[in-house]
Amino acid sequence: MKKVFFSYSHRDESFRDALEAQLSILKKRGVITAWHDRAIDAGEEIDREIDENIHNSDVILLLISPDFIASDYCYDIEMTVAMERHGKGESTVIPVIIRPCDWKDAPFSKLMAVPTDGKPVTLWSDRDSAFLDITNSIKRVVQKKQ
């Protein structure tokens, strides 16, 4: 079972929820587990939990939006760790373009983004189709890692 880590701005939580719902069949089949910071229980150390989970994930999803890029934590900490792990071959980073923003000069811009052609989810006429497109890409990555 492969572990998928969501790196996202809390302002994009509804998009994370929608993508996680689309990934449900992979979770039910035991192909993946998904983790995000909302899984942190009361009393646990936030930074330690995030650090432990990002370092133990096979796939790291960067949910890209203006708020992700503006977030010091998402951009400077989580994205930096994700790209380091990707560079070492320890995980696969997948940029998921949620909302239009200037991301073409970011460190992750060298990676193939989803949905298809990096078209932001919010610009698709049917968001479920966008999330299905993303899910199919994640499924291919996970199958390669098995």
Backbone as JSON, one array per atom type, in Angstrom:
{
  "sequence": "MKKVFFSYSHRDESFRDALEAQLSILKKRGVITAWHDRAIDAGEEIDREIDENIHNSDVILLLISPDFIASDYCYDIEMTVAMERHGKGESTVIPVIIRPCDWKDAPFSKLMAVPTDGKPVTLWSDRDSAFLDITNSIKRVVQKKQ",
  "N": [[0.84, -1.17, 0.0], [0.58, 2.17, -0.89], [1.54, 5.35, 0.37], [-0.07, 8.45, 0.29], [0.47, 11.86, 0.41], [-1.03, 14.92, 1.17], [-0.29, 18.17, 0.37], [-1.33, 21.33, 0.96], [-3.08, 24.49, 0.9], [-5.12, 25.62, 3.53], [-7.22, 27.11, 2.65], [-7.94, 25.87, 0.37], [-9.22, 23.6, 1.07], [-11.7, 22.4, 0.42], [-11.28, 21.53, -2.16], [-9.28, 19.65, -1.74], [-10.76, 17.79, -0.28], [-12.6, 16.97, -2.26], [-10.88, 15.77, -4.14], [-9.81, 13.75, -2.57], [-12.11, 12.23, -2.14], [-12.54, 11.3, -4.74], [-10.41, 9.62, -4.94], [-11.19, 7.47, -3.49], [-11.8, 4.8, -4.36], [-9.28, 3.69, -4.79], [-8.34, 3.71, -2.21], [-10.2, 2.01, -0.95], [-9.62, -0.37, -2.24], [-7.22, -0.95, -1.16], [-4.93, 0.06, -2.25], [-3.82, 2.57, -1.83], [-3.1, 4.74, 0.96], [-4.25, 7.75, 2.38], [-3.04, 10.89, 3.56], [-3.33, 13.88, 5.43], [-3.01, 17.07, 7.04], [-5.29, 17.38, 8.61], [-5.68, 15.04, 9.85], [-4.31, 15.02, 12.16], [-4.33, 14.45, 15.56], [-5.79, 15.85, 18.57], [-3.55, 17.28, 20.85], [-1.27, 16.24, 19.7], [1.96, 16.94, 18.27], [2.1, 19.31, 15.86], [3.99, 20.13, 13.78], [5.85, 18.02, 13.96], [4.27, 15.77, 13.31], [3.48, 16.36, 10.68], [6.01, 16.48, 9.45], [6.93, 13.84, 9.88], [5.04, 12.37, 8.4], [5.25, 13.41, 5.77], [7.8, 12.61, 5.18], [7.5, 9.89, 5.06], [5.98, 9.25, 2.89], [4.95, 7.96, -0.26], [3.95, 9.21, -2.49], [3.57, 12.6, -3.1], [1.28, 15.08, -3.12], [1.02, 18.25, -4.4], [-1.14, 20.73, -3.96], [-1.79, 23.16, -5.96], [-2.24, 26.62, -5.85], [-3.0, 30.17, -5.73], [-3.02, 30.66, -2.97], [-1.55, 28.5, -1.92], [0.99, 29.05, -2.94], [1.43, 31.51, -1.7], [1.59, 30.77, 0.94], [3.87, 30.46, 3.49], [4.46, 28.14, 4.9], [3.46, 25.98, 3.31], [4.79, 26.45, 0.82], [7.54, 27.09, 1.4], [8.36, 25.17, 3.29], [6.95, 22.52, 3.2], [6.85, 22.09, 0.35], [9.56, 22.33, -0.28], [10.75, 20.18, 1.14], [9.36, 18.11, -0.14], [10.29, 18.34, -2.82], [13.01, 17.84, -2.44], [12.95, 15.16, -1.58], [11.82, 14.04, -3.86], [13.83, 14.57, -5.71], [15.81, 12.85, -4.78], [14.71, 10.47, -5.39], [13.06, 9.29, -3.57], [10.37, 9.7, -3.29], [7.44, 10.52, -5.24], [6.58, 13.54, -6.6], [3.66, 15.24, -7.34], [2.41, 17.91, -8.96], [-0.66, 19.44, -8.53], [-2.79, 21.34, -10.18], [-4.88, 23.58, -8.94], [-6.17, 26.14, -8.85], [-6.0, 28.99, -11.06], [-2.79, 30.43, -11.26], [0.46, 31.96, -10.94], [2.71, 29.78, -11.56], [4.71, 28.81, -13.12], [7.42, 29.36, -12.81], [8.17, 28.17, -10.51], [9.87, 25.78, -8.35], [8.71, 23.23, -8.74], [7.76, 23.33, -11.28], [9.07, 22.01, -13.29], [8.11, 19.51, -13.3], [5.68, 17.16, -14.54], [2.5, 18.37, -14.51], [-0.83, 17.95, -13.19], [-4.39, 18.54, -13.53], [-4.66, 17.26, -16.95], [-2.42, 18.84, -19.14], [-1.89, 20.77, -17.25], [-4.08, 22.34, -16.75], [-6.0, 24.35, -14.71], [-8.12, 23.06, -12.14], [-10.41, 24.57, -11.54], [-11.03, 25.7, -13.96], [-12.12, 23.79, -15.53], [-15.06, 22.6, -17.13], [-16.5, 20.65, -15.88], [-15.89, 19.71, -12.78], [-15.69, 17.22, -11.51], [-14.79, 15.62, -13.59], [-12.26, 16.7, -13.93], [-11.06, 15.98, -11.47], [-11.2, 13.22, -11.75], [-9.47, 12.85, -13.9], [-7.08, 13.6, -12.65], [-6.97, 11.62, -10.67], [-6.67, 9.32, -12.26], [-4.09, 9.76, -13.22], [-2.62, 9.67, -10.82], [-3.13, 7.03, -10.13], [-1.72, 5.68, -12.17], [0.91, 6.4, -11.51], [1.18, 5.23, -8.95], [0.84, 2.52, -9.61], [3.16, 2.06, -11.07], [5.02, 2.17, -9.05], [4.7, -0.17, -7.68]],
  "CA": [[0.0, 0.0, 0.0], [1.37, 3.4, -1.01], [1.04, 6.48, 1.16], [-0.21, 9.7, -0.44], [0.48, 13.02, 1.3], [-1.59, 16.14, 0.6], [0.22, 19.47, 0.78], [-2.34, 22.25, 0.45], [-3.5, 25.61, 1.75], [-6.44, 25.35, 4.12], [-8.24, 27.79, 1.83], [-8.29, 24.94, -0.71], [-9.62, 22.35, 1.71], [-12.81, 21.77, -0.29], [-10.7, 20.84, -3.32], [-8.63, 18.45, -1.19], [-11.83, 16.84, 0.05], [-13.14, 16.43, -3.51], [-9.88, 14.87, -4.71], [-9.73, 12.57, -1.7], [-13.31, 11.42, -2.43], [-12.32, 10.65, -6.03], [-9.4, 8.58, -4.71], [-11.77, 6.47, -2.58], [-11.72, 3.42, -4.86], [-7.92, 3.23, -4.55], [-8.25, 3.46, -0.76], [-11.01, 0.82, -0.64], [-8.93, -1.55, -2.8], [-5.97, -1.14, -0.43], [-3.81, 0.48, -3.09], [-3.21, 3.74, -1.2], [-3.66, 5.43, 2.12], [-4.07, 9.19, 2.18], [-2.8, 11.62, 4.81], [-3.23, 15.33, 5.41], [-2.87, 17.59, 8.4], [-6.54, 17.28, 9.38], [-5.63, 13.76, 10.55], [-3.56, 15.2, 13.39], [-5.21, 14.43, 16.72], [-5.57, 16.81, 19.65], [-2.42, 16.98, 21.72], [-0.08, 15.84, 18.94], [2.79, 18.04, 17.8], [1.73, 19.53, 14.45], [5.15, 20.09, 12.88], [6.44, 16.67, 13.98], [3.38, 14.87, 12.58], [3.6, 16.67, 9.25], [7.35, 16.07, 9.01], [6.99, 12.38, 9.84], [4.21, 11.85, 7.32], [5.77, 13.77, 4.46], [9.01, 11.8, 4.97], [7.13, 8.48, 4.9], [5.0, 9.14, 1.81], [5.43, 7.53, -1.58], [3.47, 10.21, -3.43], [3.25, 13.87, -2.45], [0.46, 15.93, -3.98], [1.06, 19.67, -4.1], [-2.35, 21.34, -4.49], [-1.27, 24.48, -6.31], [-3.17, 27.74, -5.97], [-2.33, 31.37, -5.21], [-2.85, 30.55, -1.52], [-0.44, 27.58, -1.67], [2.24, 29.77, -3.21], [1.56, 32.57, -0.69], [1.8, 30.18, 2.26], [5.27, 30.16, 3.8], [4.57, 26.75, 5.33], [3.29, 25.1, 2.14], [5.8, 26.67, -0.22], [8.93, 27.07, 1.87], [8.69, 23.99, 4.09], [6.46, 21.26, 2.62], [7.28, 21.94, -1.04], [11.01, 22.13, -0.29], [10.98, 18.79, 1.54], [8.84, 17.25, -1.21], [11.2, 18.38, -3.98], [14.25, 17.16, -2.05], [12.67, 13.72, -1.61], [11.63, 13.68, -5.26], [15.15, 14.59, -6.34], [16.55, 11.67, -4.32], [13.99, 9.27, -5.81], [12.39, 8.7, -2.4], [8.93, 9.86, -3.48], [7.06, 11.18, -6.48], [5.81, 14.76, -6.37], [2.72, 15.55, -8.42], [1.72, 19.2, -8.82], [-2.08, 19.41, -8.91], [-3.12, 22.75, -10.36], [-6.25, 23.76, -8.47], [-6.7, 27.44, -9.31], [-5.0, 29.71, -11.85], [-1.78, 31.2, -10.54], [1.77, 32.02, -11.6], [3.5, 28.68, -11.0], [5.64, 28.32, -14.14], [8.82, 29.55, -12.39], [8.36, 27.5, -9.22], [10.72, 24.58, -8.46], [7.96, 22.06, -9.21], [7.28, 23.54, -12.66], [9.75, 21.08, -14.18], [7.39, 18.24, -13.21], [4.4, 17.1, -15.25], [1.4, 18.72, -13.62], [-2.17, 17.46, -13.49], [-4.92, 17.71, -14.59], [-4.03, 17.29, -18.26], [-1.86, 20.12, -19.6], [-1.8, 21.74, -16.16], [-5.26, 23.22, -16.75], [-6.53, 24.39, -13.35], [-9.4, 22.38, -11.88], [-11.52, 25.52, -11.56], [-11.34, 26.09, -15.33], [-12.82, 22.68, -16.2], [-16.52, 22.77, -17.07], [-16.98, 19.63, -14.94], [-14.79, 19.47, -11.83], [-15.54, 15.78, -11.28], [-13.93, 15.11, -14.67], [-10.9, 17.14, -13.61], [-10.55, 15.14, -10.39], [-11.01, 11.88, -12.3], [-8.23, 12.94, -14.68], [-6.0, 13.61, -11.66], [-6.96, 10.29, -10.06], [-6.08, 8.38, -13.22], [-2.64, 9.99, -13.22], [-2.1, 9.15, -9.55], [-3.21, 5.57, -10.23], [-0.59, 5.22, -13.0], [2.15, 6.57, -10.71], [1.18, 4.22, -7.89], [1.04, 1.21, -10.23], [4.58, 1.98, -11.43], [5.8, 2.03, -7.82], [4.47, -1.48, -7.06]],
  "C": [[0.89, 1.24, 0.0], [0.7, 4.53, -0.25], [1.07, 7.75, 0.32], [-0.36, 10.84, 0.57], [-0.09, 14.22, 0.55], [-0.92, 17.36, 1.21], [-0.69, 20.5, 0.14], [-2.54, 23.41, 1.41], [-4.88, 25.27, 2.3], [-7.56, 26.07, 3.38], [-8.7, 26.91, 0.67], [-8.79, 23.6, -0.16], [-10.77, 21.64, 0.97], [-12.32, 21.02, -1.53], [-9.98, 19.57, -2.87], [-9.65, 17.38, -0.88], [-12.38, 16.18, -1.22], [-12.17, 15.45, -4.16], [-9.79, 13.6, -3.87], [-10.94, 11.65, -1.92], [-13.12, 10.66, -3.74], [-11.3, 9.52, -5.9], [-9.94, 7.41, -3.88], [-11.64, 5.04, -3.08], [-10.31, 2.86, -4.64], [-7.71, 2.93, -3.06], [-9.0, 2.18, -0.41], [-10.36, -0.46, -1.15], [-7.6, -1.81, -2.09], [-4.74, -0.76, -1.23], [-3.06, 1.65, -2.44], [-3.85, 3.99, 0.17], [-3.4, 6.9, 1.87], [-3.89, 9.87, 3.53], [-2.74, 13.11, 4.52], [-3.29, 15.82, 6.85], [-4.15, 17.56, 9.23], [-6.62, 15.94, 10.12], [-4.86, 13.86, 11.87], [-4.54, 15.29, 14.56], [-4.84, 15.5, 17.74], [-4.39, 16.35, 20.5], [-1.17, 16.55, 20.99], [0.66, 17.08, 18.47], [2.63, 18.19, 16.29], [2.94, 19.37, 13.54], [5.77, 18.7, 12.81], [5.59, 15.69, 13.18], [3.47, 15.1, 11.07], [4.94, 16.18, 8.72], [7.46, 14.55, 8.89], [6.21, 11.83, 8.65], [4.72, 12.22, 5.95], [7.03, 12.94, 4.14], [8.71, 10.32, 4.78], [6.11, 8.27, 3.78], [5.67, 8.77, 0.5], [5.09, 8.55, -2.66], [3.09, 11.45, -2.64], [2.52, 14.74, -3.46], [0.58, 17.37, -3.5], [-0.17, 20.3, -4.74], [-2.08, 22.82, -4.71], [-2.38, 25.49, -6.54], [-2.42, 29.0, -5.54], [-2.08, 31.28, -3.7], [-1.74, 29.57, -1.14], [0.88, 28.33, -1.85], [2.48, 30.87, -2.17], [1.89, 32.03, 0.7], [3.28, 29.86, 2.47], [5.42, 28.69, 4.17], [4.47, 25.8, 4.13], [4.47, 25.22, 1.19], [7.22, 26.47, 0.29], [9.31, 25.8, 2.63], [8.25, 22.71, 3.38], [6.96, 21.06, 1.19], [8.79, 21.69, -1.13], [11.36, 20.69, 0.08], [10.53, 17.84, 0.43], [9.8, 17.2, -2.4], [12.54, 17.71, -3.66], [14.05, 15.65, -2.12], [12.48, 13.23, -3.05], [12.99, 13.59, -5.97], [16.01, 13.39, -5.97], [15.88, 10.37, -4.74], [13.25, 8.58, -4.68], [10.87, 8.78, -2.5], [8.69, 10.49, -4.85], [6.19, 12.37, -6.13], [4.94, 15.0, -7.6], [2.09, 16.91, -8.13], [0.3, 19.08, -9.36], [-2.53, 20.87, -8.97], [-4.61, 22.94, -10.06], [-6.88, 25.02, -9.03], [-5.61, 28.14, -10.11], [-4.06, 30.52, -10.95], [-0.48, 31.15, -11.34], [2.68, 30.97, -10.97], [4.62, 28.22, -11.94], [7.12, 28.51, -13.78], [9.12, 28.9, -11.04], [9.23, 26.25, -9.4], [10.0, 23.35, -9.0], [7.5, 22.19, -10.66], [7.95, 22.61, -13.66], [9.05, 19.72, -14.21], [6.1, 18.31, -14.01], [3.28, 17.34, -14.25], [0.11, 18.08, -14.11], [-3.16, 18.52, -13.01], [-4.2, 17.95, -15.93], [-3.65, 18.72, -18.66], [-1.77, 21.18, -18.51], [-2.96, 22.72, -16.12], [-5.87, 23.2, -15.35], [-7.91, 23.74, -13.24], [-10.57, 23.35, -12.03], [-11.89, 25.96, -12.97], [-12.0, 24.97, -16.13], [-14.32, 22.93, -16.09], [-17.15, 21.78, -16.1], [-15.82, 19.27, -14.01], [-14.6, 18.0, -11.51], [-14.65, 15.16, -12.35], [-12.48, 15.51, -14.44], [-10.29, 16.25, -12.53], [-10.38, 13.69, -10.84], [-9.74, 11.82, -13.13], [-7.01, 12.89, -13.74], [-5.86, 12.22, -11.03], [-6.34, 9.26, -10.99], [-4.57, 8.54, -13.3], [-1.99, 9.44, -11.96], [-2.08, 7.62, -9.59], [-2.04, 5.02, -11.06], [0.73, 5.32, -12.24], [2.26, 5.47, -9.66], [1.43, 2.83, -8.47], [2.49, 1.01, -10.64], [5.46, 1.7, -10.22], [5.65, 0.65, -7.19], [5.44, -2.51, -7.55]]
}
